[in-house]
Amino acid sequence: MRAFVLKKYGGPDAAEIREMPRPLPQAHEVLVRVRAASLNPVDYKIRKGMLKAVQRYKLPAVMGNDFAGVVEALGDGVTRFAVGDRVFARVAKDALGAFADDAVIPDDLLAPMPASLDFESAASVPLAGLTALQALRDELHLKPGSRVFIPGGAGGVGTFAIQIAKWLGAEVITTASPRGKALVERLGADVVIDYTTQAFEDHVRGMDGVFDLLGGETLKKVFGVVKPGGKVVSIAGLPEPVTARKDLGRGALLATLFWFASYGSRAEARKRGVTYRYLFMHPSGAELAELGQLIDAGKLEPVIDRVFPFSEIKRAFAYLEGGHAKGKVVVRMDEHSA
């Protein structure tokens, strides 16, 4: 099978398309013929070696974190799926493998593909959608009347986050460029701040929570827009001790490393009377099925910026790394696309 394989950690040339042996499903695993796969910032961070402290992969490794496709074979004990089912999934964190003609995945990470979506749109959902759901519902505990600030709302996770926050009943304030303003308003944003001409910290106050998608200077400033007792959840800052224990299931050594790494953010949060949390999302077939139901009910819409053929996946990475995608970037397995 064709696969996009990480040979070593580094730049764009550290990974390439090559032929690899087709995987076989073991007990409670499913073999899926991949029809489309989604690119995420974590993919190029893995390629660059930025996550080696968290997860080291045995190289060469097939890259990719989420996909949509058709069930081809079942391992022993699989009862919830049948050959021919259309499915989508976020792969296991320690496995990768979505950027290939075929992928093997534990059955509890799979979910039926929304009937209303094509493969490219379905492939865009798992990692970004689950990240937004877990941050907003499980960490920020948004409810009707909550006020949440989501800087960077026009990106891959942001487009899901705005819609999920509105579904949970929250008021949503976000930032966008003039090019992204119409998109985030269509998705439900109540207030849109033009980050090219306005400083959000001059306009945003009294938030119950912040979902930080940008890190850097944005993260430094968002602590000042949250009311005392509120919470900042980031996927772009630095991990803290809870991340090691709760998200990664690791012990004191990594928790200590994250304690030092996140000290500045935690100190700023403490000074403002708020909580800082870095989130590593977890794959879940059950939660992905929830997102599928929201999509089929018309309450959640995947936003695709561009679809590339798999043969041009390096160009897709370059486009994503440029940082201006509105919504998700997807690759289509061109030889067997529907």
NUZA-495031 format. One record per residue (C-alpha): residue number from 1; x, y, z. Coordinates in Angstrom, 1 decimal, m for minus. Each point is the difference from the previous one (the first is absolute). Layout:
<node i="NUM" u="X" v="Y" w="Z"/>
...
This chain:
<node i="1" u="0.0" v="0.0" w="0.0"/>
<node i="2" u="1.0" v="3.6" w="m0.4"/>
<node i="3" u="0.8" v="1.9" w="3.2"/>
<node i="4" u="1.5" v="3.3" w="1.1"/>
<node i="5" u="2.9" v="m1.1" w="2.1"/>
<node i="6" u="2.0" v="1.9" w="2.6"/>
<node i="7" u="3.7" v="m1.1" w="m0.6"/>
<node i="8" u="1.6" v="2.4" w="2.6"/>
<node i="9" u="m0.9" v="3.1" w="2.0"/>
<node i="10" u="0.4" v="3.2" w="m2.0"/>
<node i="11" u="m1.3" v="2.2" w="m2.7"/>
<node i="12" u="m2.3" v="m0.7" w="m3.0"/>
<node i="13" u="2.4" v="m2.6" w="m1.5"/>
<node i="14" u="0.0" v="m2.1" w="3.2"/>
<node i="15" u="m3.1" v="m1.8" w="m1.3"/>
<node i="16" u="m0.9" v="m1.5" w="m3.4"/>
<node i="17" u="m2.5" v="m2.2" w="m1.8"/>
<node i="18" u="1.2" v="m3.5" w="m0.3"/>
<node i="19" u="m1.3" v="m3.6" w="m0.2"/>
<node i="20" u="m0.6" v="m1.7" w="3.3"/>
<node i="21" u="m1.4" v="m3.4" w="1.1"/>
<node i="22" u="m3.7" v="0.0" w="0.4"/>
<node i="23" u="m1.0" v="m0.2" w="3.7"/>
<node i="24" u="m2.1" v="m2.9" w="1.3"/>
<node i="25" u="m2.7" v="0.4" w="2.7"/>
<node i="26" u="0.5" v="m1.8" w="3.3"/>
<node i="27" u="m2.6" v="m0.8" w="2.6"/>
<node i="28" u="m2.4" v="3.0" w="0.4"/>
<node i="29" u="1.5" v="1.8" w="m2.9"/>
<node i="30" u="m1.4" v="1.1" w="m3.3"/>
<node i="31" u="1.7" v="0.4" w="m3.4"/>
<node i="32" u="m1.2" v="3.0" w="m1.8"/>
<node i="33" u="0.5" v="1.1" w="m3.6"/>
<node i="34" u="0.8" v="3.6" w="0.4"/>
<node i="35" u="m1.8" v="2.3" w="m2.4"/>
<node i="36" u="1.1" v="3.4" w="1.5"/>
<node i="37" u="2.2" v="1.2" w="2.8"/>
<node i="38" u="0.3" v="3.3" w="1.8"/>
<node i="39" u="3.1" v="2.0" w="0.7"/>
<node i="40" u="0.5" v="1.6" w="3.5"/>
<node i="41" u="2.7" v="2.2" w="1.5"/>
<node i="42" u="1.0" v="m2.9" w="2.2"/>
<node i="43" u="1.1" v="m1.9" w="m3.1"/>
<node i="44" u="2.7" v="2.5" w="m0.9"/>
<node i="45" u="0.9" v="0.3" w="3.7"/>
<node i="46" u="0.5" v="m3.7" w="0.1"/>
<node i="47" u="2.1" v="0.1" w="m3.2"/>
<node i="48" u="2.2" v="2.7" w="1.5"/>
<node i="49" u="0.6" v="m2.0" w="3.2"/>
<node i="50" u="m1.7" v="2.6" w="2.2"/>
<node i="51" u="m2.0" v="m2.7" w="1.9"/>
<node i="52" u="2.8" v="m2.5" w="0.6"/>
<node i="53" u="m0.2" v="0.7" w="3.8"/>
<node i="54" u="m3.6" v="m1.2" w="m0.1"/>
<node i="55" u="0.0" v="m2.7" w="m2.6"/>
<node i="56" u="2.9" v="m1.7" w="m1.9"/>
<node i="57" u="m1.0" v="m1.9" w="m3.1"/>
<node i="58" u="2.0" v="m2.9" w="m1.4"/>
<node i="59" u="1.2" v="1.2" w="m3.3"/>
<node i="60" u="m0.7" v="m0.4" w="m2.8"/>
<node i="61" u="m3.7" v="0.7" w="0.9"/>
<node i="62" u="m3.1" v="0.7" w="m2.1"/>
<node i="63" u="m1.2" v="3.4" w="0.9"/>
<node i="64" u="m3.6" v="1.4" w="0.4"/>
<node i="65" u="m2.5" v="0.3" w="2.8"/>
<node i="66" u="m3.5" v="m0.1" w="m1.4"/>
<node i="67" u="m1.8" v="m1.4" w="m3.0"/>
<node i="68" u="m3.2" v="m1.2" w="m1.6"/>
<node i="69" u="m0.5" v="m3.2" w="m2.0"/>
<node i="70" u="m1.6" v="m3.3" w="m0.5"/>
<node i="71" u="0.3" v="m3.1" w="2.2"/>
<node i="72" u="1.9" v="m2.7" w="m1.9"/>
<node i="73" u="0.7" v="m2.7" w="2.7"/>
<node i="74" u="m0.8" v="m0.8" w="3.6"/>
<node i="75" u="2.2" v="m1.4" w="2.7"/>
<node i="76" u="m1.3" v="m2.5" w="2.5"/>
<node i="77" u="m2.6" v="1.3" w="2.4"/>
<node i="78" u="m1.2" v="3.0" w="m2.1"/>
<node i="79" u="m3.8" v="0.1" w="0.0"/>
<node i="80" u="m1.0" v="3.6" w="m0.4"/>
<node i="81" u="1.2" v="0.4" w="m3.6"/>
<node i="82" u="m0.3" v="m2.0" w="m3.2"/>
<node i="83" u="2.0" v="m0.1" w="m3.2"/>
<node i="84" u="m1.2" v="2.8" w="m2.2"/>
<node i="85" u="m0.9" v="2.4" w="2.8"/>
<node i="86" u="1.0" v="3.7" w="m0.5"/>
<node i="87" u="2.0" v="1.1" w="3.1"/>
<node i="88" u="2.2" v="2.7" w="1.3"/>
<node i="89" u="2.5" v="0.2" w="2.8"/>
<node i="90" u="2.8" v="1.7" w="1.9"/>
<node i="91" u="2.7" v="m2.7" w="0.2"/>
<node i="92" u="1.6" v="m1.1" w="3.3"/>
<node i="93" u="2.6" v="2.6" w="1.2"/>
<node i="94" u="2.9" v="m2.5" w="0.0"/>
<node i="95" u="m0.9" v="m1.5" w="m3.4"/>
<node i="96" u="m0.5" v="2.7" w="m2.7"/>
<node i="97" u="m0.6" v="m1.5" w="m3.5"/>
<node i="98" u="m2.8" v="2.0" w="m1.6"/>
<node i="99" u="2.1" v="1.2" w="m3.0"/>
<node i="100" u="m0.2" v="m3.4" w="m1.9"/>
<node i="101" u="m2.2" v="m2.0" w="m2.3"/>
<node i="102" u="m0.9" v="m2.3" w="3.0"/>
<node i="103" u="m0.1" v="0.6" w="3.8"/>
<node i="104" u="m0.6" v="m2.3" w="2.9"/>
<node i="105" u="m1.7" v="1.4" w="3.1"/>
<node i="106" u="m1.5" v="m1.3" w="3.2"/>
<node i="107" u="m3.8" v="m0.3" w="m0.4"/>
<node i="108" u="m0.8" v="2.2" w="3.0"/>
<node i="109" u="1.6" v="3.0" w="m1.8"/>
<node i="110" u="m2.1" v="m0.4" w="m3.1"/>
<node i="111" u="m3.4" v="1.6" w="m0.6"/>
<node i="112" u="m2.6" v="m0.2" w="m2.8"/>
<node i="113" u="0.6" v="2.8" w="m2.5"/>
<node i="114" u="m2.7" v="2.6" w="m0.1"/>
<node i="115" u="m2.4" v="m0.9" w="m2.8"/>
<node i="116" u="m0.2" v="3.6" w="m1.2"/>
<node i="117" u="3.8" v="0.3" w="m0.6"/>
<node i="118" u="2.4" v="m1.0" w="m2.8"/>
<node i="119" u="3.3" v="m1.6" w="1.0"/>
<node i="120" u="2.0" v="3.2" w="m0.3"/>
<node i="121" u="m2.3" v="1.9" w="2.4"/>
<node i="122" u="m0.2" v="m3.0" w="2.4"/>
<node i="123" u="3.8" v="m0.3" w="0.1"/>
<node i="124" u="0.2" v="3.6" w="1.2"/>
<node i="125" u="m2.0" v="m0.6" w="3.2"/>
<node i="126" u="1.6" v="m2.4" w="2.5"/>
<node i="127" u="3.1" v="1.6" w="1.5"/>
<node i="128" u="m1.2" v="3.6" w="m0.3"/>
<node i="129" u="m3.6" v="m0.7" w="0.9"/>
<node i="130" u="0.9" v="m2.1" w="3.0"/>
<node i="131" u="2.6" v="2.5" w="1.2"/>
<node i="132" u="m2.7" v="2.8" w="0.0"/>
<node i="133" u="m2.6" v="m2.2" w="1.7"/>
<node i="134" u="2.3" v="m1.1" w="2.7"/>
<node i="135" u="1.4" v="3.5" w="0.7"/>
<node i="136" u="m3.4" v="1.7" w="0.0"/>
<node i="137" u="m2.3" v="m2.5" w="1.6"/>
<node i="138" u="2.4" v="m2.0" w="2.3"/>
<node i="139" u="2.6" v="2.6" w="1.0"/>
<node i="140" u="m1.8" v="3.4" w="m0.2"/>
<node i="141" u="m3.4" v="m1.5" w="0.8"/>
<node i="142" u="m1.8" v="2.4" w="m2.2"/>
<node i="143" u="m3.8" v="0.3" w="0.5"/>
<node i="144" u="m2.7" v="2.4" w="m1.0"/>
<node i="145" u="1.0" v="3.5" w="0.9"/>
<node i="146" u="3.8" v="m0.7" w="0.1"/>
<node i="147" u="2.3" v="2.5" w="m1.7"/>
<node i="148" u="3.0" v="m1.5" w="m1.8"/>
<node i="149" u="2.8" v="1.6" w="m2.0"/>
<node i="150" u="1.4" v="m2.1" w="m2.8"/>
<node i="151" u="2.9" v="1.9" w="m1.7"/>
<node i="152" u="0.7" v="m1.3" w="m3.5"/>
<node i="153" u="m3.5" v="m1.2" w="m0.8"/>
<node i="154" u="0.4" v="m0.4" w="m3.7"/>
<node i="155" u="2.6" v="m2.9" w="0.2"/>
<node i="156" u="m0.5" v="m3.7" w="0.0"/>
<node i="157" u="m0.9" v="m0.4" w="3.7"/>
<node i="158" u="m1.5" v="3.5" w="0.3"/>
<node i="159" u="m2.7" v="m0.7" w="m2.6"/>
<node i="160" u="m1.2" v="m3.0" w="2.1"/>
<node i="161" u="0.5" v="1.8" w="3.3"/>
<node i="162" u="m2.3" v="2.9" w="m0.9"/>
<node i="163" u="m2.8" v="m2.3" w="m1.0"/>
<node i="164" u="0.3" v="m2.3" w="3.0"/>
<node i="165" u="0.1" v="2.9" w="2.4"/>
<node i="166" u="m3.2" v="1.4" w="m1.6"/>
<node i="167" u="m1.6" v="m3.5" w="0.3"/>
<node i="168" u="0.9" v="0.0" w="3.7"/>
<node i="169" u="m1.8" v="3.3" w="0.3"/>
<node i="170" u="3.0" v="2.4" w="0.5"/>
<node i="171" u="0.7" v="3.5" w="m1.3"/>
<node i="172" u="3.0" v="m0.2" w="m2.3"/>
<node i="173" u="2.6" v="2.8" w="m0.6"/>
<node i="174" u="2.7" v="m0.8" w="m2.5"/>
<node i="175" u="2.7" v="1.6" w="m2.1"/>
<node i="176" u="0.4" v="m0.1" w="m3.7"/>
<node i="177" u="1.4" v="1.8" w="m3.0"/>
<node i="178" u="m2.3" v="1.9" w="m2.3"/>
<node i="179" u="0.2" v="m3.1" w="m2.3"/>
<node i="180" u="m1.2" v="m2.3" w="2.8"/>
<node i="181" u="m2.6" v="2.3" w="1.5"/>
<node i="182" u="m3.0" v="m1.2" w="m2.1"/>
<node i="183" u="0.9" v="m3.6" w="0.6"/>
<node i="184" u="0.1" v="0.2" w="3.8"/>
<node i="185" u="m3.2" v="2.1" w="0.1"/>
<node i="186" u="m1.8" v="m2.6" w="m2.2"/>
<node i="187" u="1.2" v="m2.7" w="2.5"/>
<node i="188" u="m1.6" v="1.9" w="2.9"/>
<node i="189" u="2.6" v="2.4" w="1.5"/>
<node i="190" u="m1.8" v="2.8" w="1.9"/>
<node i="191" u="2.9" v="2.4" w="0.0"/>
<node i="192" u="2.9" v="0.0" w="m2.5"/>
<node i="193" u="3.1" v="2.1" w="0.7"/>
<node i="194" u="2.2" v="0.8" w="m3.0"/>
<node i="195" u="3.4" v="m0.9" w="1.2"/>
<node i="196" u="1.7" v="2.0" w="m2.9"/>
<node i="197" u="m1.3" v="3.3" w="1.4"/>
<node i="198" u="m1.1" v="m0.7" w="3.6"/>
<node i="199" u="1.7" v="m1.3" w="3.2"/>
<node i="200" u="m2.5" v="m2.5" w="1.5"/>
<node i="201" u="1.2" v="0.8" w="3.5"/>
<node i="202" u="m1.5" v="3.5" w="m0.4"/>
<node i="203" u="m3.4" v="m1.4" w="m0.8"/>
<node i="204" u="m0.5" v="m3.3" w="1.8"/>
<node i="205" u="m0.7" v="m0.2" w="3.8"/>
<node i="206" u="m1.8" v="m2.2" w="2.4"/>
<node i="207" u="0.2" v="m3.3" w="m1.8"/>
<node i="208" u="m0.9" v="m3.2" w="1.8"/>
<node i="209" u="2.6" v="m1.8" w="m2.0"/>
<node i="210" u="2.4" v="0.2" w="m2.9"/>
<node i="211" u="0.9" v="m2.7" w="m2.5"/>
<node i="212" u="3.4" v="1.0" w="m1.2"/>
<node i="213" u="0.9" v="m1.3" w="m3.5"/>
<node i="214" u="3.0" v="2.2" w="m0.7"/>
<node i="215" u="2.4" v="0.1" w="2.9"/>
<node i="216" u="2.9" v="2.4" w="0.1"/>
<node i="217" u="m0.9" v="3.6" w="0.6"/>
<node i="218" u="m3.7" v="m0.7" w="m0.2"/>
<node i="219" u="0.2" v="m2.5" w="2.9"/>
<node i="220" u="1.9" v="2.6" w="2.1"/>
<node i="221" u="m2.8" v="2.5" w="m0.5"/>
<node i="222" u="m3.1" v="m2.2" w="0.4"/>
<node i="223" u="0.5" v="m0.4" w="3.8"/>
<node i="224" u="m1.0" v="3.7" w="0.3"/>
<node i="225" u="m3.4" v="m0.6" w="m1.7"/>
<node i="226" u="m1.3" v="m2.7" w="2.3"/>
<node i="227" u="m1.9" v="0.8" w="3.1"/>
<node i="228" u="1.4" v="m1.3" w="3.4"/>
<node i="229" u="m0.9" v="m3.6" w="0.3"/>
<node i="230" u="0.0" v="m0.6" w="m3.7"/>
<node i="231" u="2.2" v="m2.3" w="m2.0"/>
<node i="232" u="2.3" v="0.1" w="m3.0"/>
<node i="233" u="0.3" v="m3.2" w="m2.0"/>
<node i="234" u="2.7" v="0.0" w="m2.7"/>
<node i="235" u="1.1" v="m2.4" w="m2.7"/>
<node i="236" u="2.9" v="2.3" w="m1.1"/>
<node i="237" u="1.8" v="0.9" w="3.2"/>
<node i="238" u="2.2" v="m2.1" w="2.2"/>
<node i="239" u="m1.3" v="m3.2" w="1.7"/>
<node i="240" u="m0.4" v="0.1" w="3.8"/>
<node i="241" u="0.0" v="m2.8" w="2.6"/>
<node i="242" u="m3.7" v="m1.0" w="m0.4"/>
<node i="243" u="0.7" v="m0.6" w="m3.7"/>
<node i="244" u="2.6" v="m2.6" w="0.9"/>
<node i="245" u="m2.2" v="m1.9" w="2.4"/>
<node i="246" u="m3.5" v="0.4" w="m1.4"/>
<node i="247" u="0.6" v="0.2" w="m3.8"/>
<node i="248" u="3.1" v="m2.1" w="m0.4"/>
<node i="249" u="m0.2" v="m2.4" w="3.0"/>
<node i="250" u="3.6" v="0.7" w="0.9"/>
<node i="251" u="1.7" v="0.3" w="3.3"/>
<node i="252" u="1.9" v="2.4" w="2.2"/>
<node i="253" u="3.0" v="0.5" w="m2.4"/>
<node i="254" u="m2.0" v="1.5" w="m2.9"/>
<node i="255" u="m2.3" v="1.8" w="2.4"/>
<node i="256" u="3.1" v="1.7" w="1.5"/>
<node i="257" u="1.3" v="0.9" w="m3.4"/>
<node i="258" u="m3.3" v="1.5" w="m0.9"/>
<node i="259" u="m0.1" v="1.9" w="3.3"/>
<node i="260" u="3.2" v="1.8" w="m0.9"/>
<node i="261" u="m1.0" v="0.5" w="m3.6"/>
<node i="262" u="m3.4" v="1.6" w="0.8"/>
<node i="263" u="1.1" v="2.0" w="3.1"/>
<node i="264" u="m0.4" v="3.4" w="m1.7"/>
<node i="265" u="m3.5" v="m0.7" w="m1.2"/>
<node i="266" u="m1.1" v="m1.5" w="3.3"/>
<node i="267" u="1.5" v="3.0" w="1.9"/>
<node i="268" u="m1.8" v="2.5" w="m2.2"/>
<node i="269" u="m3.3" v="m2.0" w="0.5"/>
<node i="270" u="0.5" v="m0.1" w="3.7"/>
<node i="271" u="0.6" v="3.7" w="0.1"/>
<node i="272" u="m3.3" v="0.6" w="m1.8"/>
<node i="273" u="m1.9" v="m2.5" w="2.1"/>
<node i="274" u="m0.7" v="m2.4" w="m2.9"/>
<node i="275" u="1.0" v="m3.5" w="m0.9"/>
<node i="276" u="2.3" v="m1.1" w="m2.9"/>
<node i="277" u="m0.4" v="m3.3" w="m1.7"/>
<node i="278" u="1.8" v="m1.5" w="m3.0"/>
<node i="279" u="m2.1" v="m2.6" w="m1.8"/>
<node i="280" u="1.2" v="m3.1" w="m1.9"/>
<node i="281" u="m3.3" v="m1.3" w="m1.4"/>
<node i="282" u="m0.7" v="m3.7" w="0.2"/>
<node i="283" u="m1.5" v="m2.2" w="m2.8"/>
<node i="284" u="m3.5" v="m1.3" w="0.6"/>
<node i="285" u="m2.3" v="m1.8" w="m2.3"/>
<node i="286" u="m3.0" v="0.8" w="2.3"/>
<node i="287" u="0.6" v="3.7" w="0.0"/>
<node i="288" u="0.7" v="0.0" w="m3.7"/>
<node i="289" u="m3.4" v="m1.6" w="m0.5"/>
<node i="290" u="m1.5" v="2.9" w="1.9"/>
<node i="291" u="1.6" v="2.4" w="m2.4"/>
<node i="292" u="m1.3" v="m2.0" w="m2.9"/>
<node i="293" u="m3.5" v="0.3" w="1.4"/>
<node i="294" u="0.4" v="3.8" w="0.3"/>
<node i="295" u="1.1" v="0.1" w="m3.6"/>
<node i="296" u="m2.9" v="m2.0" w="m1.3"/>
<node i="297" u="m2.4" v="2.2" w="2.1"/>
<node i="298" u="1.4" v="3.1" w="m1.8"/>
<node i="299" u="1.5" v="1.4" w="3.2"/>
<node i="300" u="3.7" v="m0.4" w="m0.9"/>
<node i="301" u="1.6" v="0.7" w="m3.4"/>
<node i="302" u="3.5" v="m1.1" w="m1.0"/>
<node i="303" u="1.8" v="2.9" w="m1.7"/>
<node i="304" u="2.5" v="m1.1" w="m2.7"/>
<node i="305" u="2.6" v="2.5" w="m1.3"/>
<node i="306" u="1.7" v="m2.2" w="m2.6"/>
<node i="307" u="0.1" v="m3.6" w="m1.2"/>
<node i="308" u="3.3" v="m1.3" w="m1.5"/>
<node i="309" u="0.5" v="m3.4" w="m1.7"/>
<node i="310" u="2.1" v="m2.3" w="2.1"/>
<node i="311" u="2.8" v="0.2" w="m2.5"/>
<node i="312" u="0.4" v="3.7" w="0.9"/>
<node i="313" u="0.0" v="m0.5" w="3.8"/>
<node i="314" u="3.3" v="1.9" w="0.3"/>
<node i="315" u="m1.7" v="3.0" w="m1.6"/>
<node i="316" u="m2.9" v="m0.4" w="2.3"/>
<node i="317" u="2.4" v="0.2" w="3.0"/>
<node i="318" u="1.7" v="3.1" w="m1.4"/>
<node i="319" u="m3.4" v="1.6" w="m0.3"/>
<node i="320" u="m1.1" v="m0.9" w="3.5"/>
<node i="321" u="3.3" v="1.2" w="1.5"/>
<node i="322" u="m0.5" v="3.3" w="m1.7"/>
<node i="323" u="m2.5" v="0.7" w="2.8"/>
<node i="324" u="m2.9" v="1.6" w="m2.0"/>
<node i="325" u="m2.3" v="m2.9" w="m0.6"/>
<node i="326" u="m3.7" v="0.7" w="0.7"/>
<node i="327" u="m1.3" v="m3.3" w="1.2"/>
<node i="328" u="1.6" v="m3.4" w="m0.6"/>
<node i="329" u="2.6" v="m1.2" w="m2.6"/>
<node i="330" u="m0.8" v="m3.5" w="m1.3"/>
<node i="331" u="1.7" v="m2.5" w="m2.3"/>
<node i="332" u="m2.1" v="m2.3" w="m2.2"/>
<node i="333" u="1.3" v="m3.5" w="m0.8"/>
<node i="334" u="m0.5" v="0.7" w="m3.7"/>
<node i="335" u="0.2" v="m3.5" w="m1.5"/>
<node i="336" u="m3.1" v="m1.1" w="1.9"/>
<node i="337" u="m1.9" v="3.2" w="0.8"/>
<node i="338" u="m3.7" v="0.1" w="m0.2"/>
